[in-house]
Structures are given as structure tokens and as C-alpha cells.
């Protein structure tokens, strides 16, 4: 798992994010993660799940999570209000 600029509260959401393998469609998994982080930490969160992508995002300080789960599946979660 790789994380960048993550507050202590975010890694718990990483545990939720690891459940993406229970969803057959990545879009459904992204929706699941977004709904959960919005519910736990308020709105304005964005989620990207997939393999082989680059990113450049503007985010609030200490509100970005980037991790790999199950090999090449990457999960990017960030907040930008």
C-alpha cells in the first residue's frame, strides 16, 4: 500500500477501499468507496480505481490516498472542495 499526504483518519478508509474486489464492476467499486468516504468525512471526495493510469490532481493538504490492492489495481481518493 502506498499513501501520500494522508491524515490518520484516511487509512481506515483504505480498509474499506480494499473491498473493491467484491464488486464485479470497477465503476460500482468506485461508487462504493466514494459513498463511504463522503459519509464518513463529508462531501467533495473523488475516487479513481483502475489499472495503468497516471494522475495530476489538485487536492486539499492531507486529503489524498493512493494505494494498490490485489496487484495492479490502484485506488486514488482525494478531496478538493
C-alpha positions in Angstrom: 0.0 0.0 0.0 1.3 3.4 -0.9 -0.1 6.6 0.6 0.7 10.2 0.1 -0.3 13.1 2.3 -2.7 11.1 4.3 -4.2 12.1 7.7 -4.5 9.5 10.3 -8.3 9.2 9.7 -7.9 8.2 6.0 -6.1 4.8 6.4 -9.3 3.4 7.9 -11.0 4.2 4.6 -8.2 2.3 2.9 -9.5 -0.8 4.6 -13.0 -0.1 3.1 -11.3 0.5 -0.3 -9.7 -2.9 -0.2 -13.2 -4.4 -0.5 -13.3 -3.4 -4.2 -12.6 -6.9 -5.2 -16.1 -7.9 -4.0 -17.5 -5.7 -6.8 -17.6 -7.2 -10.4 -17.5 -3.7 -11.9 -14.9 -1.1 -11.2 -17.5 1.7 -11.5 -19.6 0.1 -8.8 -16.5 -0.2 -6.6 -15.6 3.5 -7.1 -19.2 4.4 -6.2 -18.9 2.3 -3.0 -15.7 3.9 -1.9 -16.9 7.5 -2.7 -20.2 6.9 -0.8 -18.3 5.7 2.2 -15.7 8.5 2.4 -18.4 11.1 1.7 -20.4 9.6 4.5 -17.5 9.4 7.0 -15.7 12.6 6.1 -18.1 14.9 4.4 -18.6 15.6 0.7 -16.2 16.7 -2.1 -14.3 13.4 -2.3 -13.3 12.0 -5.7 -12.4 8.3 -6.4 -10.5 6.7 -9.3 -10.0 3.0 -9.5 -8.2 1.1 -12.3 -5.0 -0.2 -13.7 -2.3 1.7 -15.6 -3.2 5.3 -15.2 -1.3 8.5 -14.4 -2.7 11.4 -12.5 -2.2 15.0 -11.6 -4.8 16.3 -9.2 -5.3 19.4 -7.0 -6.2 18.3 -3.5 -6.5 19.6 0.0 -3.5 19.1 2.2 -3.5 15.7 3.9 -6.5 14.5 1.9 -5.1 12.2 -0.7 -4.8 8.4 -0.6 -3.1 6.4 -3.4 -2.8 2.7 -2.9 -2.6 -0.6 -4.7 -4.8 -3.5 -3.9 -4.6 -7.0 -5.3 -1.6 -6.4 -7.6 -2.1 -3.8 -10.3 -5.4 -2.4 -9.2 -4.8 1.2 -8.0 -7.2 3.3 -5.9 -6.9 7.0 -5.8 -9.0 9.0 -3.4 -8.7 12.8 -2.9 -10.7 15.7 -1.6 -11.0 19.0 -3.4 -13.6 21.5 -2.4 
